[in-house]
């Protein structure tokens, strides 16, 4: 049960990291699009 909990926690952290990366990528894309318009 402890091992399963640790595995679950690692999955949550990993998923959060992916979400943060996707968010950063979208933010950078948006910033570059705004820069092109100006």
Secondary structure, 3 states (H helix, E strand, C coil): CHHHHHHHHHHHHHHHHHHHHHHHHHHHHHHHHHHHHC
